[in-house]
Amino acid sequence: MTRSPRAVRALVTTLAALLTATAAAAPARATPEPRAPRDFVALHSVDPTILHEIRYVTPHNFTGERIDGYRQPLCILTRPAAEALRTAQRRLLPQGYSLKVYDCYRPQRAVDHFVRWAEDLDDQTMKAEFYPNVDKTRLFADGYIAEKSGHSRGSTVDLTLVRLPARPTRPYHPGQPLVPCFAPQDQRFPDNSVDMGTGYDCFDTRSHTLDPRVQGVQRANRLLLKDTLEDVGLVNLPEEWWHFTYKPEPYPDTYFDFPVSAKSLAGRR
């Protein structure tokens, strides 16, 4: 049977409408989250004795809120970096100290969160503790915030020393009074770390590892951390006493964006 041109056009229009409706009704497929390469590991699987206080999964950080991409309080690192920390820990334990990590691998989405926060000049929630002497307009120029972080390459870690037996750290409660991060240890936020002269993530020149104002026990503590870690291949960033990078980095030019979670390490090929 021969159909008229008008009938053919009507049939085509009907079929197109049905296809459109079917596509609209079909459930959208979620984009799968990226996974870590096989040579990334959870630090606790390499050395379960190293203490963890993953700050960015909590609001006790310079933004005052949990950071994007931190799903669990987990330290993920490339295997060589994790094994170097294990070696350092074995040297420190007989001396009565343990390492404690604050941050390890950091997804790019977390760095993007930092950038958005730094660009919002009205958000000064945590200024009194983390950057009391730094104008927020200077955070990029002074190097405290950047669009890329070595943490995203997987071999950089922020950490400190804890005297054993480790005391519990009092939890942070949003809205509590804030004290400058460079105040004397008995005045600033209580941390079970040894006295390093400042708290973690303190945006101040006193955080420079060899700042001449930091002397005595504080300087000795910084040098113990620095010397121990550099002896096993972790190099200190001079502007931050807590920041170390394993060298040579397995991924010196790659910035990963898988979430900080056990799922990122599961089911990899």
C-alpha positions as CSV (number, residue, x, y, z in Angstrom):
1,M,0.0,0.0,0.0
2,T,1.4,3.4,-1.0
3,R,1.1,6.1,1.7
4,S,0.6,9.7,0.9
5,P,3.5,12.2,1.6
6,R,1.3,13.7,4.3
7,A,0.8,10.3,6.0
8,V,4.5,9.6,5.9
9,R,5.3,12.9,7.5
10,A,2.7,12.3,10.2
11,L,4.2,8.8,10.9
12,V,7.7,10.2,11.2
13,T,6.5,12.9,13.5
14,T,4.8,10.3,15.7
15,L,7.8,8.1,15.9
16,A,10.1,11.0,16.7
17,A,7.7,12.0,19.6
18,L,7.7,8.5,20.9
19,L,11.5,8.3,20.8
20,T,11.8,11.7,22.6
21,A,9.3,10.5,25.3
22,T,11.2,7.2,25.8
23,A,14.5,9.0,26.2
24,A,13.0,11.5,28.7
25,A,11.6,8.6,30.7
26,A,14.8,6.6,30.8
27,P,16.7,7.1,34.1
28,A,19.9,9.1,33.8
29,R,23.1,7.1,34.3
30,A,25.3,8.4,37.1
31,T,28.8,9.2,36.1
32,P,31.1,6.8,37.9
33,E,33.5,8.3,40.4
34,P,37.1,8.0,39.5
35,R,39.2,5.5,41.4
36,A,42.7,5.6,42.7
37,P,45.5,3.9,40.7
38,R,46.6,0.5,42.2
39,D,49.8,2.0,43.8
40,F,47.7,4.2,46.1
41,V,47.1,2.7,49.5
42,A,45.4,3.5,52.8
43,L,48.2,4.4,55.3
44,H,46.6,2.3,58.1
45,S,47.0,-0.8,55.9
46,V,50.8,-0.1,55.7
47,D,51.3,1.0,59.3
48,P,48.3,0.8,61.7
49,T,50.3,2.5,64.5
50,I,50.4,6.0,62.9
51,L,47.8,8.3,64.4
52,H,45.2,10.1,62.3
53,E,43.4,13.4,62.7
54,I,42.1,14.2,59.2
55,R,41.1,17.8,59.6
56,Y,39.3,18.4,56.3
57,V,36.6,15.8,57.1
58,T,35.7,18.1,60.0
59,P,34.8,21.8,60.3
60,H,38.0,22.5,62.3
61,N,39.9,24.0,59.4
62,F,40.5,27.5,58.0
63,T,37.1,27.4,56.0
64,G,35.0,26.3,59.0
65,E,33.3,23.5,57.1
66,R,33.9,20.0,55.8
67,I,35.8,20.1,52.5
68,D,34.5,18.7,49.2
69,G,35.8,15.2,48.4
70,Y,36.5,14.1,52.0
71,R,34.1,11.3,52.5
72,Q,36.0,9.5,55.3
73,P,38.7,10.3,57.8
74,L,41.2,8.3,55.7
75,C,44.9,8.9,54.8
76,I,45.5,7.8,51.2
77,L,49.1,8.0,49.8
78,T,51.2,6.4,47.0
79,R,52.8,3.2,48.4
80,P,56.3,4.6,48.4
81,A,55.3,7.6,50.5
82,A,53.3,5.3,52.9
83,E,56.2,2.9,53.3
84,A,58.6,5.8,54.0
85,L,56.3,6.9,56.9
86,R,56.3,3.4,58.2
87,T,60.1,3.5,58.3
88,A,60.1,6.8,60.1
89,Q,57.5,5.6,62.6
90,R,59.7,2.6,63.5
91,R,62.5,5.0,64.3
92,L,60.3,7.3,66.4
93,L,58.4,4.7,68.5
94,P,61.4,3.6,70.5
95,Q,62.0,7.3,71.3
96,G,58.5,7.6,72.7
97,Y,56.9,9.4,69.8
98,S,54.3,8.6,67.1
99,L,53.6,10.4,63.9
100,K,50.1,11.9,63.5
101,V,48.7,12.7,60.0
102,Y,46.4,15.7,59.4
103,D,46.1,15.4,55.6
104,C,47.4,13.1,52.9
105,Y,46.1,12.8,49.3
106,R,43.8,15.7,48.6
107,P,41.4,15.6,45.6
108,Q,41.4,18.5,43.1
109,R,37.7,19.2,44.1
110,A,39.0,20.0,47.6
111,V,41.5,22.4,46.2
112,D,38.7,24.0,44.1
113,H,36.8,24.4,47.4
114,F,39.7,26.2,49.0
115,V,39.9,28.6,46.0
116,R,36.1,29.4,46.1
117,W,36.4,30.1,49.9
118,A,39.5,32.3,49.4
119,E,37.6,34.3,46.7
120,D,34.7,34.9,49.1
121,L,36.1,37.8,51.0
122,D,33.0,38.1,53.3
123,D,33.6,34.7,54.8
124,Q,35.9,35.4,57.7
125,T,34.5,32.7,60.0
126,M,37.9,31.1,61.1
127,K,40.1,34.1,60.7
128,A,40.8,34.6,64.4
129,E,42.4,31.2,64.6
130,F,44.0,30.4,61.3
131,Y,45.0,33.7,59.7
132,P,44.6,36.5,62.3
133,N,47.5,38.6,60.9
134,V,46.8,38.0,57.2
135,D,44.3,39.9,55.1
136,K,42.2,37.5,53.1
137,T,42.9,39.4,50.0
138,R,46.5,38.3,50.3
139,L,46.0,34.6,50.5
140,F,46.8,33.9,46.8
141,A,49.6,36.4,46.6
142,D,51.3,35.2,49.8
143,G,51.1,31.5,48.7
144,Y,48.7,30.2,51.3
145,I,46.1,29.2,48.7
146,A,46.8,28.0,45.1
147,E,44.8,26.5,42.3
148,K,46.9,23.3,42.4
149,S,48.3,21.4,45.3
150,G,51.1,18.8,45.5
151,H,48.7,16.9,47.8
152,S,46.7,16.0,44.8
153,R,49.6,14.0,43.3
154,G,49.4,11.6,46.2
155,S,52.9,11.7,47.8
156,T,52.5,14.8,50.1
157,V,51.5,14.6,53.7
158,D,50.8,17.0,56.5
159,L,51.8,15.6,59.9
160,T,53.2,16.2,63.4
161,L,54.6,14.3,66.4
162,V,52.7,13.0,69.4
163,R,54.3,12.1,72.7
164,L,53.3,8.6,73.8
165,P,51.0,7.6,75.4
166,A,48.8,9.8,73.2
167,R,46.3,11.9,75.0
168,P,42.8,12.3,73.4
169,T,42.2,15.5,71.4
170,R,39.1,17.5,72.5
171,P,36.6,17.8,69.7
172,Y,36.1,21.2,68.0
173,H,32.6,22.6,68.3
174,P,31.6,25.2,65.7
175,G,31.0,28.6,67.2
176,Q,33.4,28.1,70.1
177,P,35.8,31.0,70.9
178,L,38.9,31.0,68.6
179,V,42.5,31.6,69.7
180,P,45.3,32.6,67.3
181,C,47.2,29.5,66.0
182,F,50.5,31.0,67.1
183,A,49.4,31.6,70.7
184,P,51.2,29.7,73.5
185,Q,50.3,26.0,73.4
186,D,48.3,26.2,76.6
187,Q,46.1,28.9,75.1
188,R,45.5,27.7,71.5
189,F,43.2,24.9,70.5
190,P,44.3,21.8,72.4
191,D,46.0,19.3,70.2
192,N,47.8,16.2,71.5
193,S,50.8,17.1,69.3
194,V,54.1,18.1,70.9
195,D,54.6,21.9,70.9
196,M,55.6,23.0,67.4
197,G,55.2,26.7,68.0
198,T,52.0,27.0,66.0
199,G,49.0,24.9,65.3
200,Y,48.4,23.0,62.0
201,D,47.5,25.1,59.0
202,C,48.6,28.4,60.6
203,F,48.7,31.0,57.9
204,D,51.6,32.9,59.4
205,T,55.4,33.2,58.9
206,R,55.9,31.6,62.3
207,S,54.9,28.4,60.5
208,H,58.1,28.5,58.5
209,T,60.1,25.5,59.7
210,L,63.2,27.5,60.6
211,D,61.6,30.8,61.6
212,P,64.1,32.4,64.0
213,R,61.4,33.3,66.5
214,V,60.8,29.6,67.2
215,Q,63.5,28.3,69.5
216,G,64.0,25.9,72.4
217,V,61.8,22.9,72.7
218,Q,59.6,24.1,69.8
219,R,62.5,24.2,67.4
220,A,63.8,20.9,68.7
221,N,60.5,19.3,68.0
222,R,60.4,20.7,64.5
223,L,63.9,19.5,63.8
224,L,63.1,16.0,65.1
225,L,60.2,15.7,62.7
226,K,62.2,17.2,59.8
227,D,65.3,15.2,60.3
228,T,63.5,11.9,60.8
229,L,61.3,12.3,57.7
230,E,64.0,13.7,55.4
231,D,66.2,10.8,56.3
232,V,63.6,8.4,54.7
233,G,63.1,10.5,51.6
234,L,60.3,13.0,52.6
235,V,61.3,16.6,51.9
236,N,60.0,19.5,53.9
237,L,58.3,22.6,52.5
238,P,60.2,25.4,54.3
239,E,57.1,27.6,54.7
240,E,55.2,24.9,56.6
241,W,56.7,22.8,59.3
242,W,54.0,20.1,58.9
243,H,54.3,19.6,55.1
244,F,56.5,16.9,53.5
245,T,56.7,15.3,50.0
246,Y,58.2,11.9,49.2
247,K,60.8,12.2,46.5
248,P,61.0,11.1,43.7
249,E,57.2,11.4,43.3
250,P,55.6,8.6,41.3
251,Y,53.1,11.1,39.8
252,P,55.0,14.4,39.6
253,D,52.6,16.0,37.0
254,T,49.3,14.4,37.7
255,Y,46.6,15.9,39.9
256,F,44.0,13.3,40.8
257,D,40.3,13.9,41.8
258,F,39.0,10.6,43.2
259,P,37.3,11.1,46.6
260,V,39.0,10.3,50.0
261,S,37.2,7.1,50.8
262,A,37.7,3.4,51.1
263,K,35.6,2.9,47.9
264,S,38.2,4.8,45.9
265,L,40.7,2.0,46.7
266,A,38.3,-0.9,46.1
267,G,37.7,-2.8,43.0
268,R,40.7,-1.5,41.1
269,R,42.4,-3.3,38.2
